Amino acid sequence: VLDGIQNIIPYGVSSDLQNRQSNLVDAYKKNELQAKDGIGIFALSAIIVDKAEPSEALKATVAWSTGVKNAKYLVSSLQLDAFRRGEEIKQEVDIKAEKGAYFLCADMVLKANSDKTWMIIADVNQSMVNISEISELINKKTDLIPKILEDIALGSKRLLELNGASDALQLTADKLRNTRHFSNTLFNIMRGGIFDDGYKIEKWDFVKYLEKANKKVFKKKQGLLKGLPEVFTHGHLKSLAKKDEDKNFKRLAIEYMPLKFSRRHGDPSRPWNQFSINTTNELDGSKILDYEGNWRDIFQNWEALAHSYPEFIESMIHKFLNATTFDGYNPYRVTKDGFDWEIIEPDDPWSYIGYWGDHQIIYLLKFLEFIEHHYPNDLATYFKQDIFVYANVPYKIKSYADILTNPKDTIEFDQESDEKIAQKRNELGADGALLRDENYFIYKVNLVEKLLATVLAKVSNFIPEGGIWMNTQRPEWNDANNALVGNGVSMVTLYYLRRFLNFLEGVIKNVPDDDNVVSKELAGFFNKVLSTLNENEQILSGKVSDKERKTVLDGLGNAGSAYRTGIYEHGFSSDKDTISKTDLLRFLEISKKYLDHSIDANKRDDNLFHAYNIMTVENDSEVSISYLPEMLEGQVAVLSSGYISGEASLELLDALKSSALFRPDQYSYILYPDKELPRFDLKNNIPSKKVEASALLQQLLKDGNKQIVEKDVQGNYHFNGTFNNAKSLEEALSQLPEEQYGNLVKKDRD
């Protein structure tokens, strides 16, 4: 019998190094057998670096076995074919420059109805201290299998405790439902994390967190920190924060959450994802409390976690809002120590920048609804407190005019700003990435402003009867909709925005204060948006024309553009203005009217609702809307919008069962219909009449120039096969020799 594992990766090989230079990695591999106890040690002969310095590899991946006596061991796969041919194999003790493997080979004689059990155990990041401990265990010659099973059971018990802390353990008559709930909860805490010990906080971690967040605040609060007990409650920390006059300390204390077991999104098919759960410091064995994740992964999973730990909902909301930008968007990743954004990497085809358009509304709304349900009127207490901040992401959204010209290229990466933020982070800590006013102080605002900044970002991109314009270089949560970026318009976000506005209206009505103090710049933005909505209210009496649609879009888009540009160029002045309760309620009321009108316009003949639409700029004064096939997320969103009646909801649910979205075999739904895609030979065919009508194409064909079009042997015309979209064509046209084809290109473009 030969049994084992192959392709063992040694310590010191990053995923990037393995993916890019696996042959080089193989050359550095050294696979050794500690023959006396059958331990396989898989290490690098040296850490792979391109520096003129020594770089020793002092840790290894280790494999060993128990349960088989007198076995031969292999530490590579070199002799597998010999074993398959029935040839004798020789034990391997030292193999260089080959992929690691650990096989045991032994003759076994089994009587009828008998069995033989053995185990192979492997572990990573092992030092000689660890290896000597394993060797000692093996050489005691006791039966190790019960000990291993005991250790596995202990790991399972700890996992049960982690998952149970998020209410994963339930017992119903439906075993499948119990299992599904357990697995769903486990996946949730693996993304969003789980609290270390209920509402208990350990001083060492809070102190470490504060120092990383803001060194000045950390230094200033030494007396308070020294007075903290080694373990205290979340309630005690909140009490300290609310009494403290230092707004930065107050904010950081409220945001603090002792989470663990969180890891980044781990889908390995995407090269930017990393799977890592860090629970223990490898240097000293101490506990690690940490979390990080893509925006949606973190906040979507905290939504569920809040039901198990409702007192942390305030921290979740503050973390969310303090990581959003003044222009109403969010960076793509959130961590315990701040937030990160994507940068442009010229050599990485996967690198890109932009904002996902749906991340700000529904995830935040779920938190706001939760806190208002559990702690009524708590939100209103933050309407007057300037303790919220803006994330300073080095992206600049282009002007409305530029976005109209090319809605797929709308964000500029500010390299200089990125470098300044990095420098400030190094000096101060995570707070170095927060937006500052024109006097270079961290700019602070209240909850009303943060919520308005989020809402106005959506309303200023509202296209009547179309939805919310997706013009920030990213789709919504479903990356299958990447092609919609730029010309896509989201009814999905509009449905959720309607629910958001309805919620906000209820909160504001119950606030006794008449005036809301916000930044002067945001107040100006608000007033322009409200004026546009008021001035065009008459279009809601019937179907909106393309001209009326463009008029509203111009008013809203220019308002957002002026606001953004002012802050990009000058920063916040720190001057404040007021928005009356009457104006705020009027804004919410009329915004809902526009949204409700659009929802009605997007009901399909089959009682389903449109999810995403396409906008087309027809000319300087008209924008048209066209529709896409049905999508499941549109139905989910409109059902939760709070607008359609119970009767209409029932009609929609019945229609879903009759739609192409329903899977009778699974009694479930798919995101969008299974489309019949065109065959390859039906794509990229240019009608002869189009070619004949183009003097440029005729000349190119005559000259034998294949940069733009080619003619096949059957006389059919096709674009150059390297093109993948209209941008490729534009670039190819610009590369044609100017003297030879310049006038013809200009004529065809005109």
CORJO-V862433 format. One record per backbone hydrogen bond with DSSP energy under -0.5 kcal/mol. CO is the residue of the C=O (numbers start at 0). NH is the residue of the N-H. If there is no record, write none. Layout:
BEGIN
co = (CO,CO)
nh = (NH,NH)
END
This chain:
BEGIN
co = (0,2,4,7,9,11,13,14,15,16,20,21,22,23,24,24,25,27,28,29,29,30,31,32,33,33,33,37,38,39,39,40,40,41,41,42,46,50,54,55,59,60,61,62,63,65,71,72,73,74,76,78,79,80,81,82,92,94,99,99,101,102,103,104,107,110,118,120,122,125,126,127,128,129,130,131,132,133,134,135,136,136,137,141,143,144,145,146,147,148,149,150,151,152,153,154,155,156,157,158,159,160,162,162,163,167,172,173,174,175,176,177,178,179,180,181,182,183,184,185,186,187,187,188,189,193,194,196,198,200,201,201,202,203,204,205,206,207,208,209,211,212,213,214,215,216,218,220,221,222,224,229,231,232,233,234,235,236,237,238,239,244,245,246,247,248,249,250,251,256,257,259,261,264,265,266,268,269,273,275,276,278,280,285,287,289,290,292,293,294,295,296,297,298,299,300,301,303,303,304,304,308,309,311,312,313,314,315,316,317,319,320,322,323,324,328,331,332,333,334,337,339,342,343,344,346,347,354,355,357,360,361,362,363,364,365,366,367,368,369,370,374,376,377,378,379,381,383,384,387,389,390,392,393,394,395,398,399,400,401,405,409,411,411,412,413,414,415,416,417,418,419,420,421,422,423,423,424,427,428,429,430,432,434,436,440,442,444,444,445,446,447,448,449,450,451,452,453,454,454,455,457,458,460,461,462,462,466,466,467,468,469,471,474,476,477,478,480,481,483,484,486,487,488,488,489,489,490,491,492,493,494,495,496,497,498,499,500,501,502,503,504,505,506,507,513,515,517,518,519,520,521,522,523,524,525,526,527,528,529,530,531,533,535,536,537,538,544,545,545,546,547,548,549,550,551,552,553,554,555,556,557,558,559,560,561,562,563,564,565,565,566,571,574,576,578,579,580,581,582,583,584,585,586,587,588,589,590,591,592,593,594,595,596,597,598,599,601,603,607,610,610,611,612,613,615,615,618,621,621,623,625,629,630,630,631,631,632,633,634,635,637,637,644,645,646,647,648,649,650,651,652,653,654,655,658,660,661,662,662,662,667,670,672,674,678,679,683,684,685,686,686,687,688,690,692,693,694,695,696,697,698,699,699,700,703,707,709,711,715,716,717,719,724,724,725,726,727,728,729,730,731,732,736,737,740,741,742,743,744,745)
nh = (105,103,101,99,12,13,17,18,19,20,24,25,26,27,27,28,28,44,96,31,42,94,40,34,36,37,38,39,33,41,62,31,42,10,60,29,48,52,46,57,125,41,122,39,120,118,104,91,102,100,79,82,83,84,86,85,32,30,6,7,4,73,2,71,109,113,65,63,61,59,130,131,132,133,134,135,136,137,138,139,139,141,140,143,147,148,149,150,151,152,153,154,155,156,157,158,159,160,161,162,163,164,165,167,166,169,174,177,178,179,180,181,182,183,184,185,186,187,188,189,190,190,191,192,262,259,197,199,233,231,204,205,206,207,208,209,210,211,212,213,429,430,217,218,219,220,221,224,225,226,227,202,200,236,237,238,239,240,241,242,243,246,249,250,251,252,253,254,255,258,195,193,277,273,267,269,270,272,275,277,278,287,284,280,289,261,335,333,297,298,299,300,301,302,303,304,305,306,307,307,308,311,312,315,316,317,318,319,320,321,322,323,330,390,327,324,294,339,292,337,334,332,344,345,347,348,350,473,358,361,364,365,366,367,368,369,370,371,372,373,374,377,380,380,381,382,446,385,386,444,434,392,394,413,396,411,402,403,404,405,408,397,395,413,414,417,418,419,420,421,422,423,424,425,426,427,428,428,214,431,432,433,391,442,439,436,389,386,387,449,450,451,452,453,454,455,456,457,457,458,459,460,461,468,463,465,466,462,468,489,470,485,354,356,478,480,481,483,484,487,486,614,469,490,612,467,493,494,495,496,497,498,499,500,501,502,503,504,505,506,507,508,509,509,510,580,578,576,522,523,524,525,526,527,528,529,530,531,532,533,534,535,536,538,539,540,541,548,549,622,550,551,552,553,554,555,556,557,558,559,560,561,562,563,564,565,566,567,568,569,570,570,437,519,517,515,583,584,585,586,587,588,589,590,591,592,593,594,595,596,597,598,599,600,601,601,602,609,606,603,490,491,627,488,625,617,623,621,617,618,615,613,672,633,634,634,635,636,637,638,639,640,643,648,649,650,651,652,653,654,655,656,657,657,658,661,669,663,665,666,667,662,631,674,676,681,682,685,686,716,689,690,691,692,693,694,697,698,699,700,701,702,703,704,703,705,719,717,714,711,685,709,722,727,728,729,730,731,732,733,734,734,735,740,741,744,745,746,747,748,749)
END
